């Protein structure tokens, strides 16, 4: 199966269980496929934004860690207090091998997360909130577990923001006084080699 076919196969999953199983099978080839075949740069962009706002000593949750590509970037920037979650055990095992995270847990975005309220200094989620993956409702729990004054940083395709309930959820959380918008980057190419028409933005909110 080619890298492009693997991506399509994963994105055609219809349940979280199927999605987890397919990521389990892809985990070993994931880094090579994304970086070499597609030129995936979203992790670096997300990490750069985290560094702009979040102190290196903060406890940072990598939500939807995959194989730990964001964590690799953050480690290089001096972050050492990182926690990882993913729905795929196979992906978590690949992330564990990199030795970047103090804790790794199997959890599903969109469900209740097994962390105390206000226990994270920041959350970063790159390439996870997209079609067939983490829903807009995931943001409620990410806000809950982030301490007041902490940051939630995540990537979104502009079409997903407009069409999958994220605009409404992000606005409703702001109207409810849960968080405040700090920055939304201009759209940028995230897969310049493989899918040059795909763009993402990085969104940054500060929890109140």
Legacy VTK file of the C-alpha trace (Angstrom):
# vtk DataFile Version 3.0
C-alpha trace
ASCII
DATASET POLYDATA
POINTS 208 float
0.000 0.000 0.000
1.399 3.411 -0.933
1.631 6.264 1.554
-1.234 8.071 -0.183
-3.386 4.946 -0.061
-2.628 4.475 3.634
-3.795 8.032 4.362
-7.035 7.483 2.442
-7.543 4.124 4.161
-7.171 5.680 7.624
-9.407 8.631 6.815
-12.154 6.294 5.585
-12.540 4.802 9.083
-16.115 4.951 10.354
-15.621 4.332 14.112
-12.999 5.188 16.716
-12.226 1.476 17.067
-11.557 1.134 13.346
-9.519 4.341 13.353
-7.376 3.086 16.242
-6.804 -0.280 14.545
-5.732 1.342 11.290
-3.368 3.724 13.061
-1.952 0.730 14.943
-1.125 -0.872 11.600
0.297 2.346 10.140
2.393 3.310 13.167
5.653 1.735 11.989
5.643 3.562 8.635
3.956 6.759 9.807
7.012 8.990 10.245
8.555 8.002 6.924
5.267 8.411 5.051
4.425 11.819 6.488
7.872 13.373 6.418
9.433 11.850 3.298
6.409 11.379 1.050
4.308 14.379 2.068
6.725 16.835 3.683
4.462 17.141 6.748
5.401 20.378 8.557
2.428 20.906 10.905
4.282 19.571 13.987
7.084 22.102 13.597
4.631 24.960 13.058
2.577 23.972 16.109
5.702 23.680 18.262
6.917 27.114 17.162
3.621 28.631 18.318
3.793 26.772 21.646
7.290 28.189 22.203
5.961 31.691 21.529
3.534 31.558 24.471
4.284 28.653 26.809
7.256 28.569 29.233
9.509 25.543 28.807
8.888 24.381 32.392
5.122 24.099 31.823
3.402 20.710 31.853
2.311 20.255 28.244
-0.223 17.703 27.002
0.364 16.450 23.459
-3.228 15.530 22.591
-3.321 13.027 19.750
0.416 12.466 19.993
0.718 10.034 17.102
4.369 8.989 16.976
5.567 12.063 18.871
6.525 14.408 16.042
5.371 17.515 17.945
7.180 16.301 21.043
10.405 15.911 19.079
10.174 19.553 18.055
9.310 20.717 21.580
12.120 18.653 23.102
14.540 20.446 20.824
13.166 23.739 22.164
13.785 22.744 25.786
10.447 21.247 26.907
10.862 18.286 29.259
7.563 18.043 31.179
5.374 16.500 28.471
2.421 14.109 28.662
0.995 12.228 25.669
-2.397 10.765 24.805
-3.638 8.975 21.702
-6.434 6.566 20.819
-3.964 4.200 19.110
-1.783 1.973 21.274
0.479 1.359 18.290
1.126 5.059 17.877
1.758 5.448 21.612
4.372 2.698 21.454
6.182 4.516 18.651
6.061 7.742 20.681
7.320 5.891 23.774
10.423 4.729 21.884
11.475 8.360 21.394
11.842 8.874 25.162
10.271 12.330 25.153
7.230 11.983 27.409
6.943 11.570 31.162
3.578 9.858 30.747
1.729 8.212 27.833
-1.935 7.234 28.079
-4.495 5.736 25.722
-7.428 8.183 25.665
-9.931 9.337 23.069
-10.471 13.001 22.227
-14.182 13.751 22.317
-14.601 11.680 25.481
-13.903 12.603 29.108
-10.162 12.731 29.745
-8.708 11.127 32.857
-6.867 14.207 34.087
-7.762 16.557 36.955
-9.213 19.960 36.145
-6.514 22.579 35.596
-3.677 20.044 35.647
-1.936 21.130 32.412
-0.048 24.317 31.727
-0.814 23.962 28.017
-2.271 21.588 25.449
-1.064 21.160 21.876
-2.931 19.145 19.250
-1.530 18.954 15.725
-3.260 17.299 12.776
-5.842 15.660 15.023
-8.948 17.830 14.743
-9.939 16.898 11.235
-12.457 14.898 9.238
-13.275 11.585 10.922
-10.953 12.261 13.854
-11.313 14.431 16.977
-14.610 16.388 16.929
-15.189 19.992 17.943
-16.578 18.737 21.259
-13.002 17.679 22.137
-12.244 21.290 22.967
-14.446 21.268 26.093
-12.204 18.752 27.855
-8.999 20.406 26.657
-10.183 23.656 28.216
-11.184 21.898 31.449
-7.796 20.278 32.027
-5.804 23.451 31.245
-5.020 25.751 34.134
-6.325 29.351 34.068
-3.821 31.415 32.116
-2.614 28.344 30.238
-2.874 27.865 26.490
-4.661 25.522 24.096
-2.874 25.322 20.728
-4.308 23.309 17.846
-4.247 23.042 14.065
-7.291 23.118 11.796
-7.892 23.135 8.071
-9.950 26.223 7.166
-12.694 24.072 5.606
-12.947 21.909 8.729
-13.174 25.065 10.872
-16.095 26.307 8.787
-17.931 23.038 8.128
-17.398 20.709 11.100
-18.682 22.736 14.047
-15.372 24.232 15.160
-16.294 27.851 14.448
-19.419 27.489 16.554
-17.671 25.632 19.384
-14.720 28.013 19.521
-17.031 31.033 19.562
-19.322 29.517 22.199
-16.404 28.805 24.533
-15.275 32.406 24.179
-18.778 33.758 24.744
-19.055 31.579 27.861
-15.857 33.102 29.235
-13.926 29.832 29.087
-11.092 31.099 26.892
-9.900 34.070 24.832
-8.485 34.040 21.307
-4.800 34.976 21.279
-3.762 34.179 17.708
-4.902 32.454 14.531
-2.121 32.140 11.984
-2.546 32.660 8.282
-3.262 29.394 6.425
-0.085 27.596 5.370
0.718 24.464 3.349
1.201 21.452 5.614
1.850 18.739 3.006
3.876 20.608 0.373
5.302 17.481 -1.279
2.265 15.216 -1.361
-0.843 17.433 -1.173
0.067 21.056 -1.885
-3.584 22.117 -1.850
-3.989 21.234 1.853
-3.701 24.189 4.233
-3.907 24.491 8.025
-4.021 27.276 10.564
-2.702 27.218 14.105
-5.193 28.504 16.677
-4.122 29.737 20.109
-6.484 30.364 23.009
-5.733 31.345 26.598
-7.893 29.667 29.209
-9.614 31.966 31.650
LINES 1 209
208 0 1 2 3 4 5 6 7 8 9 10 11 12 13 14 15 16 17 18 19 20 21 22 23 24 25 26 27 28 29 30 31 32 33 34 35 36 37 38 39 40 41 42 43 44 45 46 47 48 49 50 51 52 53 54 55 56 57 58 59 60 61 62 63 64 65 66 67 68 69 70 71 72 73 74 75 76 77 78 79 80 81 82 83 84 85 86 87 88 89 90 91 92 93 94 95 96 97 98 99 100 101 102 103 104 105 106 107 108 109 110 111 112 113 114 115 116 117 118 119 120 121 122 123 124 125 126 127 128 129 130 131 132 133 134 135 136 137 138 139 140 141 142 143 144 145 146 147 148 149 150 151 152 153 154 155 156 157 158 159 160 161 162 163 164 165 166 167 168 169 170 171 172 173 174 175 176 177 178 179 180 181 182 183 184 185 186 187 188 189 190 191 192 193 194 195 196 197 198 199 200 201 202 203 204 205 206 207
